[in-house]
Amino acid sequence: ASADALRDAALAAAGGESGLLRVGFVGSATYSLMPKLLPAFRSRYPHVELVLRESTNLEILALVEGGQLDIGLVRYPTASASALRFEVVERDVFCAVLPVRHALAKQRRLSLADLARYPFIDYASTRVPGLHAMVMLAFQQAGLTPRVSQEATQVQTVISLVQSGMGVALVPSVSARLAARGVVFRPVSGLPASAAVSIAMASRSRGNNAAADRFREVALDSSPATKQSRPRRGDGLE
């Protein structure tokens, strides 16, 4: 009986139905993606132990490359080239977030020129270079320069600073799904295609454990974004 149990356990681990899976994620993945993905994975593979770690893109990518994480849910495109495989699982666009009593709050749609007139909260270039580069590129292509007054690392921190009256900001529109008192979210007209923000799974092409492959399958099966996307390797934000 013990031998049979050991064999069954070994087969389950080899097939990715048990074992340990280490997943890193950026804070924005908690708004919509993870509440759908994690229950689906747990339902299908209840014997896989999930270890979750929230961090920044840069750290998650380094940990996946180094083998300390099996899967990374990261902002995409990334700020630099990488040998990892990237598969988009959630597509998004920027929207504006403003204090509820802001002069622009009554407008239903805004432009980058509107936002450039007020103090702007940006993403720290050293901690989240991808988001920082996309925001700056959007303004540059519109021939504008934002009046940066504060910098932050996490999207939720940016929203909190806006709530405190420190300025206006661009955030992924999925963040508007979590109600935040004291702020309003507005669509932005004229954003370039380069300002699209997505979340992708980052994984190693070789050396993944079987549970990571099962996680990828569940994520790709449950994501409408994958119907139009293909795996990419080494893509970065120029």
N, C-alpha and C positions, 0 to 999 in steps of 0.2 A: 504493500500500500504506500509506503514512504517513497519507494522508487517510482511508482506511478505518479505520485504527487509532484516529485522533483522533475520528472519528465514533462508533465503538464505545465509546470511553472516555467521551465526552460523554453518550451515551445511558445508559450504566451509572450515571454520576453522577446524571443526572436521575431515574433510576428508583430511586435509593437503593441500588444494588448495589455502589457503590464510593464513595470519598471519605472524609471525616473525621467521626467521631462522638465527641462529648465527653459523658461520662456521669459525674455525681457520685453518690456513694452514702454512706449512713451505715454505720457499722461493723456494725450488726446484719444488714445485707443480705448480709454475707459468710458467715453461718452456713448458710443453706439456699438463698436465692433466687438469688444470683449463680452458685454452682456448677452450677445447672441452666440458668439463663438464658444465660450467656455462651457455653458450648459450643454450645447450640442456635442462637444467632445467628451465631457464627463458622462453623458448618457450613453454614448457609443463605446467608450473605453473607461469604465468605472475603476479599473484596477491600476491605471496609470497614475502615479503620484506627480502632481503638478507643483513645481516650485516657481513662483512668479516674482519678478524683480522690476520695479519701475526705475527708469533712469533716462538719460538723454540719448539722442541718436548716436553721438560720438562714442559714448561708453558702451552702449549696447552692441554696436558694430564691432568694436574692439574685442568684446567678450565673446561674440559669436565667432569671430575669426580665430581667437585663441582657444576655443573649445570649452570655455567656461559656461556658455549658454548654447542651447541647441537651436533655438528659434528666436528671432528678434522681430517685434512688430514696431516698425520705425517709420518716420516721416520720409516721404519719397517725392521727388528725387533727392538723393543725398548730396552733401556738400563736396564730396570728393569721390574719386574712382575707387572701386572695391572689387575684389575677386569673388565676392559672395554672389549668390543667386538671389534676385529680387522678384517677388511676385505680388502684384498689386491686389489687395483684397478690399480696399475701400477708397472710393474717389470722392474728392471734395473740392470746394472753391473757397476763397477768402470772402469774408463779409466784414462790415464795419461794426465795431462795438463802441457805444457812446454812453455817457452818463444820462440818466433818464431825463434830467432837466437841461440837457445841453441844447444850444441854439439850433443844432441840426436834427435833433431827435424827432421833430414833427415831420420831417421829410421822409417819404416812403422809400426813396432810392437816392443814393449818394454817388459822388464821383471822387476820384483821387484828388482832384483839385479842391474839393470841399474839405477833405481831411487835411490837406497840406496847409491849410490856414490856421490850424490849431496845434497846440502841443501834442506830440505823438509818442506813444509808448512802443518801443521797438524790442526785438529779440536780441539777446546778447550774442554778438558775433563769435565770441570765444567758446560759448557753451552750446548754442544752437545755430551754427553757421548756415544750415540749409534754409530754415525759416527766415533768418536775417537776410540772406542773399535774395530770396524770392520777393520779400517785401521791398527791398531797395531796388531790385530790378524793375518791379512794377512801376514804382515812382519814376525811375530814370527813363523808362520807355515812354512815359507820359510827359517827359520834360519837366519833372517836378522834383523838389527836395523836401522831405518831411522835416518838421521842426522837432527833432527827437529830444524829449525831456527826461525820459526814464528808459531803462532797459530791464528785461526780466528773462527768465529761463523757461518757465512753464506757461502754457496758455492760460491756465486758471489764475496764475499770478498776474498775468497781463490784465485779465478781466477784473481782478480785484483792484488793481491800480486804477483802472478806468472807473470802477465803482467809487473809488475814493476821490474822484475828481482830478486825477493827475494828468489826464489827457484822453485822446481817442486812440484807437488801434485797429489793426486788421487781425482777425483770428479765423481759423477754419470754421466754416458755417455749422459743422456738426456740433460745435460747442454750444450753440444756441439751444440745443435740445434740453440742456439742463438749465432750468429756470434760475436766473440770478437776479436778485432784487437790486434795484437802483441802476440798471443798465438796460439798453435796448440794442437790438441787432438789426442791421439794415444791409440789403444787397448793395453791391457796388458796381456801377456801370463802367464799361470800358477797360476791364482788366485784361491784360494780355494772356495768351495761352500759357506762357511760362509761369503764370501765377497760380496755376492749378496745384493743389496740395492733396496728396494721397497718403494712405498708409499701406506699406508693403511688408510682406514676410521676408526677412533676410535669413538665409541658411547656407551652410556649406554644401558644395556640390558633392563632396565625398566625406566620409567619416561620420555622418549623422547616425544616431541610433534609430531603431525601427519605430519607436514611439514618435519621433519627430516627423517621420514620413506619414504616419497616421494623422498627426495634427495638421500637416500640410493638406492632406486629402480632405479633411473635414472643412478646413478654412476655404479651400478652393471650391468645394461643393456648395457651401452655404453663402458664397459671396457673389452678388450680381456683377461686381466689377471684373471678375475673372472671365466672364463670357466674351469680353473684348480684349483681354490682355494676354500676353504670352510671357513666359519666364525670360528675365533679362539678366545678364551678367556684366558687372563692371560699370553700370551706368552711374554717372555722377552729374551734379549740377555744375555746369561750366561757369 
